Amino acid sequence: GFGAVRYHSLAGTDLTYPVIPLARAARMDGTPGTVNMALKIDGLPHYGVQFHPESVGMERAGIRILDNFRGIAVDHWRIVHGSEAEEFSPPIRSGVDRAALTKEGGAARLEVLVHPLPVRSSPSPAVAFDVLYPRHPFAYWLDSAAAAFPSLPLTDSNARFSLMGEGGRGRIEYRIGEGVEETKQDGKSVRHDDVKDFLSFMRKRLSDVETDGYYIMDEDFSKDGISAPTKGTFVSELTPGDGTLPFDFRGGYVGFLGYELRHETTTKKMEMEYQHADVNDVPTAAFLMADRSVVFDHVEGRAYLVGVVEKDDASSSDDVTRWMMETRQTLAELAAGEAPISVPDSAVGEGNLVHMNSVGAHVTNGVNISNGARAVDGGTSHGPSNTLNQNGGTVDTAHTPDGTARGPATASNSAPNKLRFVPNKSRARYMRDVMECQEQIRLGETYEVCLTDRFSAPLRNNPYDMYKRLREANAAPFAAFFKYDGAGRLVGSGGGGGTNERSAFALCCSSPERFLRVSPSGQMESKPIKGTVRRGRTRAEDEDLAAALSSCEKNRAENLMIVDLVRNDMGRVAETGSVHVPVLMGVESFATVHQLVSTVRGQLGVNRGAVDAVRACFPGGSMTGAPKERTMDIIDRLEGSKPRGPYSGSLGYFSLNGAADLNIIIRTVRVTPDTISIGAGGAVTALSDPADEYEEMVLKGRAVVQALLGVNDAVKEELKEIGSV
């Protein structure tokens, strides 16, 4: 015998001649007996193997199975043709031809200016954003919030860099079926109604502006001692490894890709109606032109100013130089404690903590998460509901007989200082959907399904205040704050681009998961997460929970299947033999949970770019299941015509030098003018327990809600021992 990886699927049971069984494996459901895993047709070169030799978990046994198959095929060829089978070895080429990619869009018309600031001359990113960008209608902060969290080392793979800025001078928003609305840097708006493939549009835009290097800005001191950064040394990036800057970002586009973009990255096109209450507020995808950004290196303790200017345009260069001077001075004053720091109003409430168990809810300081009937405005109950509540609630949470919510809540029917999160599905409906997923697994339609739900609450509040609470309570390496509010309809926006602006939303994201990073030379990295457990109340309990997560058969099965899926996705655009897994199922610890994280890497093929890599891998396999396309069809049917929107998609940047870095949008609050919502879910496998799956989904949502409601002193004392605060 040998160790092997097998996915739950169909298996032959009553085999009769000429079908001959070749291999069997023990059953996984605890019942006696074995399952057929390989067979052949006697007298014919026909074989069937249920093992997965290509799985990262097969190691040497997988290579041996593939080598055996090759040997059988060669032997059969010789018997039939009486000659040697021809050997074929595909050529292996390395690297991305940056010069060819730049040439595709013509001569570069933009230049990148980088001004390194002295070490320790800048404040923390949180202080900087507080002063520079909180009221801007178009703002972004790709925030390695875990830089202050000691259990994660500061490396290029997680929490070393943060970047922030405002991007109102150029932006792109896309809605499936409606095309692209593009606002140029001169403020003029252009519609592209014919766009049916957003990533192709982005690839063209990036090739139009892709740069071949950057200028390191020198210091030019005037007579009065005031210095201005001036264009200095040019560093070419047509060949990798210049070594001048420790980070990949050179300006470009910062934004998000919503989950429904999957209908353009897979063979299955959208058939369901794209309709939900906030379709006008939140597009399918949106990006800001990031032409003035501050990049923080948490290892060096240094900030860099990154500006993008029009080539041979003195006015553009002067504007960016002026911005660099002003920003440098502001950061220096903040670092020296010379400028007052404004403290925005609190997000939701003070000192609230949520506790839940499987049979009901405990209430601490007025916060409640309920699994049972709930009265509305002190009246009678309206039937089964599942709600996340603060200080009671006034929103009708009744569900229809099929378990879906009766209708959206609105801010007008919520009493002041009262907040209730209402799910799309009841507990019973969610558990029925888990069982339907398992039925599809039994029928051989899928191996694993990522089932999700959305909690919504009516609320008007400053999204940046919410993000600060989320960041403080749930630091994560791929956190982000992204505000897109042209009309100034969100609380805390300081005006917008005009009343005809359609989109108004913000994303407050504390994601621990990297979807995809692509370096300028084409090195790809993904860090899928599958397997989650809460942090312990004591150090001993915390260590026990982490060890149990690492050894849990179900969690390891979930993670392995997604790793294999990501390897397959990368393999579509990677050089042959370059995809590998340096870390398989490592435990990473965050403020509220431990998670099982793997790392998959590969090298892009020649003349492939970052957008090609995203197209091949989107959406992240950890948010779909496996096999990806068939499983997404099942998800569409179970989750109905209510799209996930940004949740399960990706947020990050496409850089002008061909690099990209995007997260998976989880642990995220989506804010629109009158509503906030939180998505949560989990992977369903043959080993899943429906009740446990529901509890895991609520655990993930609860972590975000608890962060919004604040962490009181008692909770801090409770968590100090394990280093969570």
PyMOL commands that set and color helices and strands:
alter all, ss='L'
color gray80, all
select helices_A, chain A and resi 59-81+98-104+125-132+145-148+198-209+259-265+314-335+411-413+427-442+463-473+539-551+553-571+610-617+621-623+628-639+690-709+713-720
alter helices_A, ss='H'
color red, helices_A
select strands_A, chain A and resi 19-26+34-41+46-49+110-116+138-143+161-166+171-175+179-183+189-192+213-221+227-236+252-257+285-290+292-297+302-310+353-356+361-364+367-370+387-390+419-423+448-458+478-485+504-511+514-518+523-526+529-534+580-589+593-603+625-626+650-655+660-663+668-671+675-684
alter strands_A, ss='S'
color yellow, strands_A
deselect
rebuild
show_as cartoon
